């Protein structure tokens, strides 16, 4: 397949650790050319030493000979004492540094020095811990960190979920599970794949295999939106189950219910069914290389395919039948049509009432009946009486 190289480096945030003494490490999600994704942890002092060595390897590109030729990004030196404030404030700079680094010419971005530094180490998979010392605190960078890189969340206590059945991983980026395993969820993706950690293991896990400890996930209890959101199909899928839909790339559909397992209820004309959310894209949103690569991964298992009667999913989770989806969806569409028809009728009535007066025919005056001969002789003047004599 050729030499390994890095496609993308994303700064996730940082951890505050307490063993062997209090210190901070940055969390990076490293995406490789084989589509694998690994989380690595590095201290800033390590990153700065890596940066200095990179500049020595490429003196022209680092600006040592001519500053105008510099393309290797700047990185500030570590402070004499790096506390939490400096660790937090540095994240915007560090995220920009990694973005620039992987977009440098291949002789730099794909050199062994860069590749080896971001490879998974033993400590990444097996962090040194002490059961007597409290769990590390995790501070995650928000999704909109580019707009406001100093707006950092935390500390965050990661949610703990329980595996309801065994799961065998199908790629190196995934993590295998045994029924009853307790995992910490680092990231919940709406495509149905969640990034989790279990002791010394980390990887992607289908959300369908996980349940919260206390009760049904509150975000799963949302009501369907029968008005629907417009989406475009970015990847074709052929239905396997009766309640799924077969669609082709380019089809326009409406999403009426987003479920955590990554299988959304959608509407095509008046037909509803399940479809993998990872193959959909909101209308008007630009397609990205990250989204395109993600679609190469298979759709996650559906929650309904996991058999475990003891699961909270079976006991307390609100279940909506496909027939209910279809019936309510058709009812909504018909109501909308009726509303449009009533509105059109009212509009026509208003137009008739407001018709200009000039266009209406004017009323003709009534002609009074001719008076009788006796009435004329008794009431009219002498000249008028002579005319009838």
Secondary structure, 3 states (H helix, E strand, C coil): CCCCCEEEEEEEEEEEECCCCCEEEEEEEEEECCCCEEEEEECHHHHHHHHHHHHHHCCCCCCCCCHHHCCCCCCCCCCCCCCHHHHHHCHHHHHHHHHHHHCCCHHHHCCHHHHHHCCCCHHHHCCCCCCCCCCCEEEEECCCCCCCCCCECCCECCEEEEECCCECCCCCCECCECCCCEEEEEEECCCCEEEEEECCEEEEEEHHHEEECCCCCHHHHCCCCCCCEEEEECCCECCCCCCECCECCCCEEEEEECCCCCEEEEEECCEEEEEEHHHEEECCCCCCHHHHHHCCCCCCCCHHHCCCCCCHHHHCCCCCCHHHHHHHHHHHHHHHHHHHHHHHHHHHHHHHHCCCHHHCCCCCCCCCCCCCHHHHHHHCCHHHHHHHC
